[in-house]
């Protein structure tokens, strides 16, 4: 019974932050007819305004909004690229905030360059170890060796997830030190839109956090499965 309760708690903790982010984004995704431009047009305008003329704006897959420093590209999901909503405007400004961090060579952007590749590598190696565990068990037939592989897999996945948490200051800076001041001071949004835009920017800033939390709690799920055995 206790394992069932723990499993339910873990499932809630995994999905609630991500659900909240999706709900916030969706709540403010209604089209506003008198909005001067789309998210993609705002991103292009802001890049030009800050003289980032060699940076580009592209449409990408749904829920995959990001800034790619390798190609100097702001990528927005279809609804944010073509939409005239508060979500589209806020997300576009957030990603341009990352472009500004990169262009200005701000130390905070180094967090992304250092830790995202590390996080991906650690997570992939940890998952790979868990996938080959049945083969290891057949080859070695040693509980001690199996335990070592399981422990190593969990540690690597945990370190990968924690690496994503390190990015939170960079995400917060892109939302509230870059995007929101630009939108307010440039009068790109009405005063009554500041609060909902702030909510969307908060959701954008916490996306990696929610993903990291989900990874950490997924590791907890693995531990529960192993403990039951």
Order of alpha helices (4+ residues) and beta strands (2+ residues): alpha-alpha-beta-beta-beta-alpha-alpha-alpha-alpha-alpha-alpha-alpha-alpha-alpha
